Amino acid sequence: MPAPEGWTKYGSVWGNNESGFSAAAKGCRMFNGGWGDPGLFAAGFWWSSTQTSNDKAFYRYLDYKQSNIFRGEANLSYGFAVRCVRD
C-alpha cells in the first residue's frame, strides 16, 4: 500500500482511514520553537482536552514505526495539533 500524503516512507505502518481518522503527520513544535523528533512527516501530535495542571495537559501521538496510540503530558508552551469533532 502506498504511504498516504504526510507520512514518511520509513517503516511499514501506513494509515488507511479504516477508523475514519485521517491523521496527517506534522510533528510538533517544542517549547523553544524547534521541531521535535522524529520530526515533520514522521509523527503526529494532538492535544487532549484534559489539562493536568495550570501549565500542562495530556496529548496523544502517532509514530510512523508503531501501530499504537501513545499518551504523554507536556507544558502548554509546546505546539500540538487540535482536532475538532462535530457532534
Backbone hydrogen bonds in HBPLUS format (Angstrom, degrees):
<---DONOR---> <-ACCEPTOR-->    atom                        ^
c    i                          cat <-CA-CA->   ^        H-A-AA   ^      H-
h    n   atom  resd res      DA  || num        DHA   H-A  angle D-A-AA Bond
n    s   type  num  typ     dist DA aas  dist angle  dist       angle   num
A0007-TRP N   A0004-PRO O   3.29 MM   3  6.10 156.0  2.35 146.5 145.0     1
A0008-THR N   A0041-PHE O   2.63 MM  33  5.46 120.0  1.98 169.6 168.8     2
A0020-GLY N   A0017-ASN O   3.03 MM   3  4.98 145.7  2.15  99.8 110.4     3
A0026-LYS N   A0043-ALA O   3.03 MM  17  6.29 114.0  2.48 132.2 143.3     4
A0027-GLY N   A0043-ALA O   2.76 MM  16  5.16 164.2  1.79 156.9 153.1     5
A0036-GLY N   A0028-CYS O   2.98 MM   8  5.52 162.1  2.01 148.6 153.8     6
A0029-ARG N   A0079-GLY O   2.98 MM  50  4.55 166.9  2.00 135.4 138.5     7
A0079-GLY N   A0029-ARG O   2.78 MM  50  4.55 165.5  1.81 141.5 141.7     8
A0030-MET N   A0034-GLY O   2.70 MM   4  5.34 175.6  1.70 170.0 170.7     9
A0033-GLY N   A0030-MET O   2.96 MM   3  5.30 166.5  1.98 118.9 121.4    10
A0039-GLY N   A0036-GLY O   2.73 MM   3  5.28 114.0  2.17 124.2 133.4    11
A0064-TYR N   A0042-ALA O   2.93 MM  22  5.39 150.8  2.02 176.2 167.0    12
A0044-GLY N   A0062-LEU O   2.95 MM  18  5.21 154.3  2.01 141.5 148.9    13
A0062-LEU N   A0044-GLY O   2.90 MM  18  5.21 151.4  1.98 145.4 154.9    14
A0081-ALA N   A0045-PHE O   3.00 MM  36  6.01 151.0  2.09 139.0 137.0    15
A0046-TRP N   A0060-ARG O   2.85 MM  14  5.32 160.4  1.89 159.5 163.4    16
A0060-ARG N   A0046-TRP O   2.80 MM  14  5.32 160.7  1.84 158.1 164.1    17
A0047-TRP N   A0081-ALA O   2.90 MM  34  6.21 158.5  1.95 178.9 173.4    18
A0048-SER N   A0058-PHE O   2.92 MM  10  5.30 158.4  1.97 141.8 135.2    19
A0058-PHE N   A0050-THR O   3.02 MM   8  5.87 166.6  2.04 175.8 176.6    20
A0052-THR N   A0056-LYS O   2.91 MM   4  5.51 136.6  2.10 116.8 129.7    21
A0053-SER N   A0056-LYS O   3.32 MM   3  5.17 153.9  2.40 136.7 129.8    22
A0076-LEU N   A0055-ASP O   2.84 MM  21  5.50 151.3  1.93 138.7 140.5    23
A0057-ALA N   A0074-ALA O   3.02 MM  17  5.78 152.9  2.09 155.7 162.2    24
A0074-ALA N   A0057-ALA O   2.97 MM  17  5.78 164.1  2.00 162.0 163.1    25
A0059-TYR N   A0072-GLY O   2.88 MM  13  5.38 148.8  1.98 142.1 144.7    26
A0072-GLY N   A0059-TYR O   2.95 MM  13  5.38 157.9  2.00 146.8 151.7    27
A0061-TYR N   A0070-PHE O   2.93 MM   9  5.24 148.7  2.03 133.9 140.1    28
A0070-PHE N   A0061-TYR O   3.02 MM   9  5.24 175.7  2.02 157.2 157.3    29
A0066-GLN N   A0063-ASP O   3.13 MM   3  5.46 161.4  2.17 115.1 120.7    30
A0078-TYR N   A0075-ASN O   3.11 MM   3  6.01 170.6  2.12 127.7 129.3    31
